[in-house]
């Protein structure tokens, strides 16, 4: 295990070191940390109030353990969901994976080292949500010192089993599915796992609750049966909650020791399975496929096509065939509209259903301004735009040798990010027209405004990434991890459009949805024209000097 620990330290330094990072990146970490202070305080205040109120409501009936049980179940699902993307990227699709195979390390040692960064990402989530929740529960229940000792140990152990479970499942999938002829399909399918996982879990909760309203404490009490059913499939959630609710009793001590044994057993199983399976899945990444040469297929692929279309198609293939890009761009872009549609379908009594009828009593101007404001927030952060240059990595410099104008290369990247926003708008339109019953004319105005705004958002994200791209990455996650460039265009859009919307909202001289839409479109065109001029100047200054 000494080699495994040394290998883990090296990989952690490679992933987390600030060496070689620009001063702008370092400053962004500091600014993000300062910005997170008030946001973190708000989260802590919300968690404290939620747990305190739930405890006061559930304690008289002896159901306070439901709080911990539900908390551990939710965290287990979160850990599994987050692990899907991080495990795939770190174990299989990082550029350094195959280089470690030639080194004198056992498979379990490489696997142990590559688990460090994905596992640390779980502890980030663990520290933000679970740790304060356990502390607030202890304060609400007037728990003694033994509770906090147990809580700390369980806090350390709780990510282990979900991580191991997800990793083993993915290792078997990659072992048998990732043969060369299905490599691209496999990458897309495993990237979809997280999307289906999150949607399915939320649908399960909504179906079980029956969409009924009521206070949160009452809802949790009614879900006891569902909670028990879920914990049958995730025993650590049940074991941990019993250990913490009865820390001094024999049952609590027994369950606490059982949790430790299960975690140790999970680590041993993880390394054992990895020793037997991991290399077989990794080696399948670079294999070839024989007997596929067909003249018709070759002729089809070498036919002359417009340059812009070829570049656009290449960008889309990179996004859809790279699991990290697929989950960070496609899944993140489509999650909100798909989630909204599914919830509205399974819960016809939702207050959002029939929203169009509720709009009849509102001013048309305020309706369109509200819809446009929500669109700015929902589509303002476009991962496809602020990763446009960085996605290419070290291969970006190929553009400098090809006889393709810089304007066409950047335009193809703009079209890709715009296309991703259009997909989201189409799904939102389906929900707006057929489920929410938004008036058709109001939808037309909103759709046109959203299309124009999406183009501006795409330019803003591209300019930010062109100014400060991240090309020297060894793992696709680095394009998104620790980079807060996506917040910059959102902040610009929020300030810019926030001022405009506030001005139009209070301007009595302008009335009617059509008049407001015309003004917004005129302003958007002005902003887009200015952005294109800025992009053109930035291209001349930066395109051939990126390093």
N, C-alpha and C positions, 0 to 999 in steps of 0.2 A: 504493500500500500504506500510505501515511501515514494516510489516512482509516480504513483497516481496523484499524491498530494503535490509533488513538485510540478507535475504536468498541469494540474489545476491552477497553481499559482502563476505559471507562465501564461496560460490562456486568459486568466483574469487580467493580467497586466496588458496583454495584447488588446483586450476588449475595452478596458476601463481607463487605461492610461491617458493622461492629458497631453502627453508628448506628441508634438507635431500638429496639435490643434491650433487654429488661428486665434488671435486675440479676440476676434468677434465671437467665436464659439465659446471661449471661456467667459467673456462678458455676458453672453446669453444665459449661461448657467447661473451666474450671480443674479441677473435680473429676474430669471424665472423663479429662483429661490425666494427672492424678496416678494415677488408677486404672489407666491403660494402661501405666504404667511397669513394674510387676511382670509384667503380662500380656505386654508386648513383650519383656521379658527372657526369659520362658518360650519365646516363639516363636523368638527368636534362638538359644537353647540347643538347641531341637529341630532347627532348620535346620542348625546347625553339626554336631551329632551325626550327623544323617542324611547330609549330604554327605560328612563325613569317613569314615563307615563304608562308604558306597557307593564312594568313591574307592579306599579300601584294597582293597575286594573286586574292583573292575573294572580297576584300573591294571595288575596283572600280566598280564592278557589283552589289554591295549591297548584296552579298551572304555570308558575314562574319558570320552570325548567324548559317550557316551550320556547322561551326567548333564546336560550343557549342552543337548543336543538335546531331551531330554525336558522340561527346565525351560522352554525357549523355546516348545515346543509347548503346554505347559500354560498359560503366560502368554498366548500368542496366543488361546487359547480363552477365557480369563478376560476378556481385553480386549474381545473380540467380544461376549461375554455381557453385560458391564457396559455397553458402548456402546449396546446396543439400547434400554435404558430411558432412558439419559441423552440420547441423540441425539433420540429421539422427543419427550421432554419439552422440551428446549431449543429444537430446531429448529421444532417444529410446535405443541405444545400449551401453551406458556407464554403468559400473557395479553398479553405485550408484543410478540408476533410480528408481528401485523398493523399495529401502530403504527409499526414501523420501515419498512414498505413505502412509506409516504407521504414518508419522508425522502429527501434526495438522495444515496442510497447505491446502489451496484451490488449485485446479488444476492451476488456472491462476497465483498464486503466485509461484508455482514450475516452471511453464513455464517461468515466468518473470526472475527468477533467473538463469535458465539453458540457457536463451538466451544471457546472458552477454558475455561469451567467444566466441560463434559463431559471435556475433555482433561486438566484438572487432577485430576479424580477418578481417571483412569487412573494418573497419577503417584503418587497416594496409595497405590494398590495396588502400583504398581511399586516404591515405596520400602520398603514393608513386606516384600515377598516377594522380588522379583528382585535388588534392590541388595545385601542381606546375603548372598544365595545366591552371587552373583558374587564377593563378597569372600571368603567361606568357601571357595569352589572355588579361588580364587587362593592362599589360604593352604595348602590341602591339597596343591596341586600345586607349591608353591614357585615360583610364577610371578614373572617379573620386572616391571619398571616398565612395559614395553610392553604387557603384558597388562592392567594396570589402566587404562592410557590407552584401549585399545580397549574395555575393559569399560564404562568411563564413557560413551563415545560411543554404544556399542550400547544401553546402558541408556536414554539419552536418545531414541534412535531407535526402539526396539522397539515402543512403543505406536502409532507413526504409521501403519503399514500396516494393522494390524487395525482401527484407528479409521476410516481412510479407506475400507477395504473395506466395513465395516458401514454407514457413512454413505451411501455411494453406492448400496448395495443398498436401503436404506430410502428414499432420495430417489426412486428409480425406483418403488418400491412405492407411495409416497404420491402420486407423479405420476399413476399410472394407476389406482390403486385408490381413492384418497380423493375420488371424486366425491361430491356431496352425498347421493345416494340410498343410498350404501353407507358413509357416514361413520362411523356408530356401529359397524357390523360391522368396518370396517377397524381402528378403534381397538382393538377387542378382539383381533382376529387378530394385529396386530403386537405387542400386549402378550404374546400367547402364544408368540411366537417365542423369547424368552429361556428360557421354561419348557421348550419342546421341545428347544432347543439344549443346555441343561445335561443333561437326561435322556438325550438321544441320545448325547452324548459319553461319558457314564459307561457307558451300555449297550454302546457300541462297545468300550470298554476291557475290560469284564467278559467280553464274548463272545470277544474275542481272547485274553484270558488263560485262558479256559476254566475260571475259578473255581478254579484250582489254588492251593494254598498254597505255602509256602516262604519263604525269606528275600527281603527286598526287592531286594537286589543280584541274586539269581538271577532274580527276576521281571522286572527291567528288562532283563537280558541276553536273556531269552527273548522280550522284546518288541521286539527290534531290527528285526525285519521290519515290525512294525506301525509303529514309529517312522519308518522310512524311507518307508513308504507315506503316513503323515500329512504328512511334510515335503515330499512331492511336491506337495501341495495348498497348503502353507504354506512356500514357499521361504525366507522370512526366518529361520525356525527353523534350517534346515540351514545357510544362509549364515553366520549369526551364530555357530553352534557351531564351524564350521570356522575362522572368523576368530580365535576365542579360543583354540582348541587349538593352532593353528600361527601365532602372532602374528608371529614373526620370519621365517617362510618366505615365499617368493614367493606361494604359494597363499593364505596367511593375509592378506597385504597386499591381494591381488587381491579376495578375498571381502569384506574390510573396506571397500574402496573401492566395491565393488558394492552393499553394504548402504547406504552413504551415497547413492549414485545412485538406488537404488530408493526410498528415503525421500523424496528431493527430488522424484522423478518422481511419487510418490504424492500429495504435497501439490499439485503442479501439476495433476494429474488431478482431485483433489478440488475445487479452485477452478474449474477449467474446466467440469466436470459441474455443479457448483452454480450457475454463472452461467447455464447453459442450462435447468436442471430445477427448481431450488429454488423459485422464485416460483410456478411452475405448481402445485406440490404445496401450497404455503401458501394460495394463492387458492382452492383447492378446499375449504378448511376452512369457508368462510363462505358458500358458494353455496347457492342454494335449489333446491327440486325442484318443478317445475310439473306440473299435471295429476294431482295425487294426491287431490284433494278427493272424498270419497265420504261420503254422508250416513250410511251404516251404520257406517263407521269412526268418524265423529264422535260418533254416538250411543253407541257402545260406550265411548268414552273419557270421555264426560261423565256417565256413569251414577254415581249416588251410591254411595260406598263408605265403609266405616268409616274414621275419621280415622287410627287407629293403623296400619291396613293400608296406607293410602295413603302415610303417612310412611315406613313400612318399605320399601315398594316403591320410593319415590323414592330412598332412601338406597342401595339395592342397585343401582339404575340408574346412579347417580353413580359408584359403585365400579366396576361392570363396564364402563362406557363411557368412563372416564378411564384412559388407559394407565398413568400413574404409579400411580394408586390400585389398578388391577388387578394390576400387577406387585408392588407393595409389600404389598398386603393378600391378594388371592386366591392369587397364585402363591406368596408366601412362606408362607402358611398351609397350602397343599396340597402343597408341594414335598416335604417330608419323608415323608408317608405314601405319595405316589405313587412317589417314588424307592425307598422300602423295598419296596413291592409288586413293582415291576419287577425289582429286584435279586434278590428271592427267587424270582421266576418263572423268570428266566434262569439262576439258579444254585441248582438244587435241592439240591446237596451242601453248601450253606452251613451253618455251625454253628448259625445261627438257625432253620433249617428243623427242624420237629419239636421246637421249644423246649418245647411243652406236655409232651412225654414226659419231658424233663429236669427239669421242675418237680415230678414225682412224688416225688423224693427230698428236696424242700425243705419246710420248714414252711409251711403255708398262710398263716400270719400274715405271714411275711417275704416271701412271693410277692406278696401284695396290697399290702403297704407299698412294695415295690420298684416295682411297676407304677404305683402312685399317684404315687410320687416322680418317676418318669420323665415322667408326664403333667404334673406341675407345671412341670417344666423345659421340656417341649416346647410346652405351650400357655400358659405363664405370660405370655409376651410376645404380646399380641394387637394387631397393628397397627390393626385396625378399631376397637378400643376407645380407644387413646390418641391416635387422630386423629379421634375422633367430632365434636368441635366445630370443630377446625381445618380439616377437609375443606370446610366451608361457605365459608371465606374471608370476603370482604366481604359475601357474601349472607347471612351469619348474622343480620344485623340485621333481615332480613325476618321472622324469627320473632317479633320484638318487636312487630310491627304486626298480625300475624295473630291471630284469636281462637282460638288453640289453647293449652291449658294447657302450662306448662313441663314438667309431669310426663309428658305424652304425647310431647312432642318428645324428651325424654331417654330415655323407655322405648323408643321406636322405634329409637334409636341403640343402646341396650343389646341389643335383639333382633337387630339386624344383626350386632354383634360376636359374640353368642352363636351365631347361625346359622353364622358362619364357623367357629367352633370345632366345632360339631356336624358340619359337612362333614368336617373332619379326623378326628373321632372315628369317623365311619361308615367312612371309608377304612381307618383303623387297625383297626377291628373286622373288616373283611374279611380283612386280613392276619392278625389274631390267630386268627380262627376257622378259616379255610380253608387257611392256609399254615403258620402256627406251631403249629396244633393246640392252642391254649389251651383248657383245660377250660371247658365252657359256663357252669357256675356261677361260675367265677372271672371269666369275661368279663362276666357280668351285674353282679357286684359292682363290677368296675372301671369299667364303662360308667356305672353310676349315680353312682359317686363322681366320675368325670370330668365328667359333666354338671353336677353341683352345683358342682364346683370352677370350671368354665368360667364359670358365672354370676357367681361371686365375682370371677374375674379380669376379667370384662367391666366390673363395677362399679368395680373398682380403677383400671382404665385410663381409664374415663370421668371419674372424679373428678379424676385427675391432669390430664387435658386441660381439664376445666371450670375448674380452678383457674388454669391458665396456658396458655390456648390461643394458637395462632399464626394470626391471621386476616389480617394484612397481607402476604400472600404474592402474588407475581406468577408464580410457577412452582410447580406442584403438588409438585415435589421438595422444596421448602422445608418442607413439612409434616413430612417425615421426616428431611431432611438436617440434620445438626448439632443435632438435638434428641434428647436422651437420656432423655426422659420415660418411654420404654418400659422403661428399666432400673429405674425406681423401683418400679412395681408388681411386677416380677419379684423385686427385692430384698426387698420386703415379704413376698411369698409365700414366697420361699426361707427367710427367717428364721422366719416364722410356722409354716409347715408343716415346716420342717427340725427345729425344736424338738419339734413334735408327733410326727413320725415317729421321731425318735431316742428319745423317751420311750416310745412304744408298742413300739418294737423291743426295748428292754431291760426292759420290764415283764413279768415272768413271770406275773403274775396274769391277764393278758389273753392268751388263746390262741384260735386259730381265725380263719379269714378273715371269717366272718360277724360275730363279736363285734367284731373290729377295724373292720370296715366300718361297723357301727352307731355306734361311738364317733366315727369320722371324719365320718360324715354329721351327727351331732348337733353336733359342733364346727363343721362347715361351715355349718350352718343358723344357729348362733350368730354366726359371722363375717359371714354374709350379712345377718342382721338388723341387726347393728351398722353394716355398710357402707351399708345402705339409710337408716338414721337419719342417718349422716354425709352421704350424698348429698342428702337432703332439706334439711338445714341449709345445705349448701354451695350448693344451688340458690337458696335464699332470699337468700344473701349475694352470689352472683356472677352469677346468670343474667341479670339485667337491668342489670348494671354492667360487662359485658365490653366492653373497648375494644381 
